Amino acid sequence: MLKKIPYFLVPLLLLIFYLRIVSTAKIKSDTYDEMKCLKAGQYLSAGSGWVVEASVFHPPLSYYLHGYLLKDGNFKNDDERIYYARLIMAVFSVILGFFIFRYAKERFGETAGLLALFLFTFCPNIIAYSGLIVQDMLVTLFIFLGFYSYEKSLEKIKDVKKSLLAGLIFGLALLSKFTGVFLIPIYIFLGLREVIRIHLKWDMDLKRFFTTFRMTSKKGGHSERPKGEKNLKNKNYNDYTLQNDVTVTNLIKQLIIICIIGLFVLNLGYKFTGSFKPLNSFSFESGFFDKLSKIPGLSSIPLPVPAPFIYGFDIQKHITEAGHPTFLMGQRSLKGWWYYFIIAFLIKVPIPFLILLFISIFYGYKRKANLIIPFACLTLPFILFTNSNPGARYLLPIFPFLFIYASDLSNIKKKLFNNILWVLIIWFGLESIMIHPNYLAYFNEFIGGPKNGYKYLADSNIDWGQDRFSVIKFLKINPEVKLNPIEPSTGRFLINANNLNDVFAIEEKHKWLKLFKPVGNIGYSWLLYDIKSDDYKKLLAGNPQDYYMNYLYGLIADDIKYLKESVKLNPKFIPSRLEVGRFLMKERKNSDAVSAFQEIIKEKPYNSDAYKYLSEINSKIGNLKLAREYEKKYKIAKILGSYVIQVSTDENYYKKEIEKDPKNAKAYNNLGFIYWMGDDLNNALYNFKKASELNPNYVDYIGNIAAIYKEKGMLKENQELKNEYLQKYNLIKSARVSQMQYGEDKMILEDVFVLPLE
């Protein structure tokens, strides 16, 4: 490909890479997670320790880096502080780029090293997350260095210094992000693969291999070659000089050393806070850790791990168990899809790189087998064992290995292939340049490019809040533009991809807007619409028998005729019936309106809008008692409507659960909620208190008691418990219901009833 590599190309690529990150970091606003990370860094650098949940949500290495380095800085605001924090974190991506070059150069030559570095420094996904202060690129660095250092240590397995270095890097990976634990299976499979590779070279059939394997394991030292066997060297694989030392026994010894050093570094990073506490001394939120803590024998063993690390791991595990709102190709889910990461990878990675990867599968795969191990260990857990599909960024640790895997193609000497390779490289580079500075929203041509990305993915894949600065500027110039509309209407609208797809909402509120095409965008994460009343009329003209088109046009034209037609076409479509009821209210046909809303409630007992309108009607006609009753039912319906999963409201069900397990705090809490629904405040209070006694660390039980005190007029007691609730809510030892708040939308992900604490 290239006969000689100019010495300046490596630093030049790294410099261009860093400058692109810097220029992007300057104009992009903080993403949803970055402000939390920034505050956690300030919190820990101030010496506050691991007390609140935000401080343990991720391991602290990234917090330390920007927290301590910026501690004494004089910044105008948090936006400026985040900018400098981004510059600090970007340095670690530059370091990663250098080691990718070095590794590929050692394995496949200088040209391959340069190709791997080019792919890394021009990859839109890498640039996107290198310019943020989240932990993804930091753990990508240390997972790669962990792999690199361990592979080096296998060359001289008895060299303690190499094992110590691997252990140090393992500890730093654990301090970067919880996914650093995936280095353990990588180490195990790399070691076993090396044992098998070496001994299968000596023995030409499986029978002789297992004989040697057994002999080696028993001796725990040097294994003997069968007589007459030549000293084989694998010229395609690093030419290990001390292959005889790679035995199962020595691998175990080495892994123990690495784990001891790694755990020491981990504890040092947490200042040995709460180290060697047994599992049964923790209060866990996740079912996984809760079950572990109740296993006799295991639960009482002191853990050589700092307590904040365990708490943080438990929080993350709790999230994966509860699930995470996810969007994929027009569908919404809480539990995700097993193929989510596969689809995300195929549409978020530039096509020329996908072609390179495909070709590289058939070239030199034997000498690249080691690179497949981290790929498998870092992808299969997310595909097979999690309910959470938070974004393609969780695949970032596999990218260095893929760049190196593809870089070996530079060694193919055929002229035709070299020409094809140059075309793919130029194509890849142009893709990267053209998306600047909107790297986070990059999508390839399989789906028509980034302008169509919002149709396929959401959240950190395209809309992570990074275009807030640009939106503010746009709205100053265009004050008539409406922001994030909910109800069907006309005019110019600007809406972000997450809201358009109702990713973090239970109900699909923006179906109407998806019927129209955006006329522009801001950073591809915000869509601009310009909709006129004639546009609705055209939709109806094209689909006159469509209930939804009649509903939309009835709203826009303010014409009950079309709303009634919508009801006629689809009597099950509640929004049309609600709008008919509202029209009757405006016409002061209160009796007919009441009948319309009551019919809705018969079919949908917890339709909050129907109760709200019934309360308004009775309030206007002076029936205040009935108005208050409907107001209470509206409140109940709003609470129940915020649950993603259906939670039983059967009183007998919870009584039976308590009979089975008198210590079931959740059953007492939910039973208390049912009593509250029926205005039996005394029994509600008793059961909420019982739940709190059984699990005093669950802060939502305290909040429920406070809410009852307020409803009973016990304002002093309410304020005291409200203060206790607020003080404990963010503590790491406190448990709470898993929920998400996105603007006005609230999603409760668990089957624990919670009263609003107003």
Rosetta blueprint (number, residue, H / E / L):
1 M L
2 L L
3 K L
4 K L
5 I L
6 P L
7 Y L
8 F L
9 L H
10 V H
11 P H
12 L H
13 L H
14 L H
15 L H
16 I H
17 F H
18 Y H
19 L H
20 R H
21 I H
22 V H
23 S H
24 T H
25 A H
26 K H
27 I H
28 K L
29 S L
30 D L
31 T L
32 Y L
33 D L
34 E H
35 M H
36 K H
37 C H
38 L H
39 K H
40 A H
41 G H
42 Q H
43 Y H
44 L H
45 S H
46 A L
47 G L
48 S L
49 G L
50 W L
51 V L
52 V E
53 E H
54 A H
55 S H
56 V L
57 F L
58 H L
59 P L
60 P L
61 L H
62 S H
63 Y H
64 Y H
65 L H
66 H H
67 G H
68 Y H
69 L H
70 L L
71 K L
72 D L
73 G L
74 N L
75 F L
76 K L
77 N L
78 D H
79 D H
80 E H
81 R H
82 I H
83 Y H
84 Y H
85 A H
86 R H
87 L H
88 I H
89 M H
90 A H
91 V H
92 F H
93 S H
94 V H
95 I H
96 L H
97 G H
98 F H
99 F H
100 I H
101 F H
102 R H
103 Y H
104 A H
105 K H
106 E H
107 R H
108 F H
109 G L
110 E H
111 T H
112 A H
113 G H
114 L H
115 L H
116 A H
117 L H
118 F H
119 L H
120 F H
121 T H
122 F H
123 C L
124 P H
125 N H
126 I H
127 I H
128 A H
129 Y H
130 S H
131 G L
132 L L
133 I L
134 V L
135 Q L
136 D H
137 M H
138 L H
139 V H
140 T H
141 L H
142 F H
143 I H
144 F H
145 L H
146 G H
147 F H
148 Y H
149 S H
150 Y H
151 E H
152 K H
153 S H
154 L H
155 E H
156 K L
157 I L
158 K L
159 D L
160 V H
161 K H
162 K H
163 S H
164 L H
165 L H
166 A H
167 G H
168 L H
169 I H
170 F H
171 G H
172 L H
173 A H
174 L H
175 L H
176 S H
177 K L
178 F H
179 T H
180 G H
181 V H
182 F H
183 L H
184 I H
185 P H
186 I H
187 Y H
188 I H
189 F H
190 L H
191 G H
192 L H
193 R H
194 E H
195 V H
196 I H
197 R H
198 I H
199 H H
200 L H
201 K H
202 W H
203 D L
204 M L
205 D L
206 L H
207 K H
208 R H
209 F H
210 F H
211 T H
212 T H
213 F H
214 R H
215 M H
216 T H
217 S H
218 K H
219 K H
220 G L
221 G L
222 H L
223 S L
224 E L
225 R L
226 P L
227 K L
228 G L
229 E L
230 K L
231 N L
232 L L
233 K L
234 N L
235 K L
236 N L
237 Y L
238 N L
239 D L
240 Y L
241 T L
242 L L
243 Q H
244 N H
245 D H
246 V L
247 T L
248 V H
249 T H
250 N H
251 L H
252 I H
253 K H
254 Q H
255 L H
256 I H
257 I H
258 I H
259 C H
260 I H
261 I H
262 G H
263 L H
264 F H
265 V H
266 L H
267 N H
268 L H
269 G H
270 Y L
271 K L
272 F L
273 T L
274 G L
275 S L
276 F L
277 K L
278 P E
279 L H
280 N H
281 S H
282 F L
283 S L
284 F L
285 E L
286 S L
287 G H
288 F H
289 F H
290 D H
291 K H
292 L H
293 S L
294 K L
295 I L
296 P L
297 G L
298 L H
299 S H
300 S H
301 I L
302 P E
303 L L
304 P L
305 V L
306 P L
307 A H
308 P H
309 F H
310 I H
311 Y H
312 G H
313 F H
314 D H
315 I H
316 Q H
317 K H
318 H H
319 I H
320 T H
321 E H
322 A H
323 G L
324 H L
325 P L
326 T E
327 F E
328 L E
329 M L
330 G L
331 Q E
332 R E
333 S E
334 L L
335 K L
336 G L
337 W L
338 W L
339 Y L
340 Y H
341 F H
342 I H
343 I H
344 A H
345 F H
346 L H
347 I H
348 K H
349 V L
350 P L
351 I H
352 P H
353 F H
354 L H
355 I H
356 L H
357 L H
358 F H
359 I H
360 S H
361 I L
362 F L
363 Y L
364 G L
365 Y L
366 K H
367 R H
368 K H
369 A H
370 N H
371 L H
372 I H
373 I H
374 P H
375 F H
376 A H
377 C H
378 L H
379 T H
380 L H
381 P H
382 F H
383 I H
384 L H
385 F L
386 T L
387 N L
388 S L
389 N L
390 P L
391 G L
392 A H
393 R H
394 Y H
395 L H
396 L H
397 P H
398 I H
399 F H
400 P H
401 F H
402 L H
403 F H
404 I H
405 Y H
406 A H
407 S H
408 D H
409 L H
410 S H
411 N H
412 I L
413 K L
414 K L
415 K H
416 L H
417 F H
418 N H
419 N H
420 I H
421 L H
422 W H
423 V H
424 L H
425 I H
426 I H
427 W H
428 F H
429 G H
430 L H
431 E H
432 S H
433 I H
434 M H
435 I H
436 H L
437 P L
438 N L
439 Y H
440 L H
441 A H
442 Y L
443 F L
444 N L
445 E H
446 F H
447 I H
448 G L
449 G L
450 P H
451 K H
452 N H
453 G H
454 Y H
455 K H
456 Y L
457 L L
458 A L
459 D H
460 S H
461 N H
462 I L
463 D L
464 W L
465 G L
466 Q L
467 D L
468 R H
469 F H
470 S H
471 V H
472 I H
473 K H
474 F H
475 L H
476 K H
477 I H
478 N L
479 P L
480 E L
481 V L
482 K E
483 L E
484 N L
485 P L
486 I L
487 E L
488 P L
489 S L
490 T L
491 G E
492 R E
493 F E
494 L E
495 I E
496 N E
497 A H
498 N H
499 N H
500 L H
501 N L
502 D L
503 V L
504 F L
505 A L
506 I L
507 E L
508 E L
509 K L
510 H L
511 K L
512 W L
513 L H
514 K H
515 L H
516 F L
517 K L
518 P L
519 V L
520 G E
521 N E
522 I E
523 G L
524 Y L
525 S L
526 W E
527 L E
528 L E
529 Y E
530 D E
531 I E
532 K L
533 S H
534 D H
535 D H
536 Y H
537 K H
538 K H
539 L H
540 L H
541 A H
542 G H
543 N L
544 P L
545 Q L
546 D L
547 Y H
548 Y H
549 M H
550 N H
551 Y H
552 L H
553 Y H
554 G H
555 L H
556 I H
557 A H
558 D L
559 D L
560 I H
561 K H
562 Y H
563 L H
564 K H
565 E H
566 S H
567 V H
568 K H
569 L H
570 N L
571 P L
572 K L
573 F L
574 I H
575 P H
576 S H
577 R H
578 L H
579 E H
580 V H
581 G H
582 R H
583 F H
584 L H
585 M H
586 K H
587 E L
588 R L
589 K L
590 N H
591 S H
592 D H
593 A H
594 V H
595 S H
596 A H
597 F H
598 Q H
599 E H
600 I H
601 I H
602 K H
603 E H
604 K L
605 P L
606 Y L
607 N L
608 S H
609 D H
610 A H
611 Y H
612 K H
613 Y H
614 L H
615 S H
616 E H
617 I H
618 N H
619 S H
620 K H
621 I L
622 G L
623 N L
624 L H
625 K H
626 L H
627 A H
628 R H
629 E H
630 Y H
631 E H
632 K H
633 K H
634 Y H
635 K H
636 I H
637 A H
638 K H
639 I H
640 L H
641 G H
642 S L
643 Y E
644 V L
645 I L
646 Q L
647 V L
648 S L
649 T L
650 D L
651 E H
652 N H
653 Y H
654 Y H
655 K H
656 K H
657 E H
658 I H
659 E H
660 K H
661 D L
662 P L
663 K L
664 N L
665 A H
666 K H
667 A H
668 Y H
669 N H
670 N H
671 L H
672 G H
673 F H
674 I H
675 Y H
676 W H
677 M H
678 G L
679 D L
680 D L
681 L H
682 N H
683 N H
684 A H
685 L H
686 Y H
687 N H
688 F H
689 K H
690 K H
691 A H
692 S H
693 E H
694 L H
695 N L
696 P L
697 N L
698 Y E
699 V H
700 D H
701 Y H
702 I H
703 G H
704 N H
705 I H
706 A H
707 A H
708 I H
709 Y H
710 K H
711 E H
712 K L
713 G L
714 M L
715 L H
716 K H
717 E H
718 N H
719 Q H
720 E H
721 L H
722 K H
723 N H
724 E H
725 Y H
726 L H
727 Q H
728 K H
729 Y L
730 N L
731 L E
732 I L
733 K L
734 S L
735 A E
736 R L
737 V L
738 S L
739 Q E
740 M E
741 Q E
742 Y E
743 G L
744 E L
745 D E
746 K E
747 M E
748 I E
749 L L
750 E L
751 D L
752 V L
753 F L
754 V L
755 L L
756 P L
757 L L
758 E L
